[in-house]
Amino acid sequence: MKSLMKEVDMIAYFKISDLPYPIRFRIKEDKTESLKTISVDDIIQKSKDRKYGNLMYIYDCSSKLEHGPINYRLIYEVDLCKWYFYVK
């Protein structure tokens, strides 16, 4: 099975004393080059990790799409202020 990791545009809620809370994100589809907006329905797990010296917040999430539910991972890279969408 092919895994996919893409940079996404994110709308998130930030608190000073807590991790950012992702609300919804926009991703570019490969075939049509159109943008698709996906709402984050449920955050299953939150964690912090350090990869290559960069602090990252990792969220295991699920959403309901038109073809059924999907489980995926959102990664926030703190030093670069970038969000990534990852699905296996």
C-alpha positions as a Python dict, from the first residue, in 0.01 Angstrom:
ca = {
    (1, 'M'): (0, 0, 0),
    (2, 'K'): (128, 347, -91),
    (3, 'S'): (172, 602, 186),
    (4, 'L'): (114, 972, 131),
    (5, 'M'): (259, 1277, 307),
    (6, 'K'): (170, 1629, 192),
    (7, 'E'): (196, 1980, 326),
    (8, 'V'): (-148, 2126, 399),
    (9, 'D'): (-310, 2460, 479),
    (10, 'M'): (-450, 2435, 832),
    (11, 'I'): (-701, 2619, 1047),
    (12, 'A'): (-608, 2550, 1407),
    (13, 'Y'): (-686, 2682, 1752),
    (14, 'F'): (-379, 2781, 1955),
    (15, 'K'): (-363, 2818, 2333),
    (16, 'I'): (-57, 2946, 2518),
    (17, 'S'): (-39, 2657, 2764),
    (18, 'D'): (-147, 2366, 2541),
    (19, 'L'): (-82, 2199, 2207),
    (20, 'P'): (-246, 2351, 1897),
    (21, 'Y'): (-587, 2202, 1816),
    (22, 'P'): (-644, 2131, 1442),
    (23, 'I'): (-995, 2216, 1317),
    (24, 'R'): (-986, 2167, 938),
    (25, 'F'): (-735, 2162, 656),
    (26, 'R'): (-714, 2206, 282),
    (27, 'I'): (-525, 1964, 59),
    (28, 'K'): (-455, 1962, -315),
    (29, 'E'): (-580, 1651, -495),
    (30, 'D'): (-327, 1481, -723),
    (31, 'K'): (-537, 1410, -1030),
    (32, 'T'): (-747, 1724, -1063),
    (33, 'E'): (-522, 1979, -887),
    (34, 'S'): (-835, 2105, -709),
    (35, 'L'): (-841, 2189, -338),
    (36, 'K'): (-1040, 1976, -94),
    (37, 'T'): (-1133, 2085, 259),
    (38, 'I'): (-1147, 1819, 532),
    (39, 'S'): (-1279, 1880, 884),
    (40, 'V'): (-1106, 1703, 1172),
    (41, 'D'): (-1392, 1508, 1336),
    (42, 'D'): (-1199, 1328, 1610),
    (43, 'I'): (-849, 1346, 1758),
    (44, 'I'): (-766, 994, 1876),
    (45, 'Q'): (-422, 1063, 2022),
    (46, 'K'): (-178, 1356, 2066),
    (47, 'S'): (196, 1326, 2119),
    (48, 'K'): (525, 1518, 2093),
    (49, 'D'): (831, 1392, 1909),
    (50, 'R'): (1175, 1519, 1813),
    (51, 'K'): (1291, 1423, 1465),
    (52, 'Y'): (1620, 1552, 1326),
    (53, 'G'): (1632, 1802, 1614),
    (54, 'N'): (1293, 1957, 1530),
    (55, 'L'): (1002, 1948, 1774),
    (56, 'M'): (687, 1801, 1618),
    (57, 'Y'): (334, 1761, 1749),
    (58, 'I'): (166, 1448, 1614),
    (59, 'Y'): (-211, 1396, 1602),
    (60, 'D'): (-380, 1068, 1509),
    (61, 'C'): (-719, 1175, 1370),
    (62, 'S'): (-1028, 1051, 1190),
    (63, 'S'): (-1279, 1217, 958),
    (64, 'K'): (-1591, 1116, 774),
    (65, 'L'): (-1566, 1166, 398),
    (66, 'E'): (-1823, 1101, 124),
    (67, 'H'): (-1679, 753, 56),
    (68, 'G'): (-1648, 657, 426),
    (69, 'P'): (-1433, 722, 733),
    (70, 'I'): (-1058, 777, 708),
    (71, 'N'): (-784, 758, 973),
    (72, 'Y'): (-478, 975, 922),
    (73, 'R'): (-201, 1160, 1101),
    (74, 'L'): (-146, 1536, 1117),
    (75, 'I'): (203, 1658, 1201),
    (76, 'Y'): (286, 2012, 1310),
    (77, 'E'): (653, 2107, 1277),
    (78, 'V'): (705, 2380, 1537),
    (79, 'D'): (1030, 2535, 1407),
    (80, 'L'): (892, 2579, 1053),
    (81, 'C'): (526, 2641, 1153),
    (82, 'K'): (411, 2388, 890),
    (83, 'W'): (138, 2123, 897),
    (84, 'Y'): (160, 1788, 717),
    (85, 'F'): (-104, 1528, 632),
    (86, 'Y'): (9, 1164, 644),
    (87, 'V'): (-192, 855, 555),
    (88, 'K'): (-74, 496, 502),
}
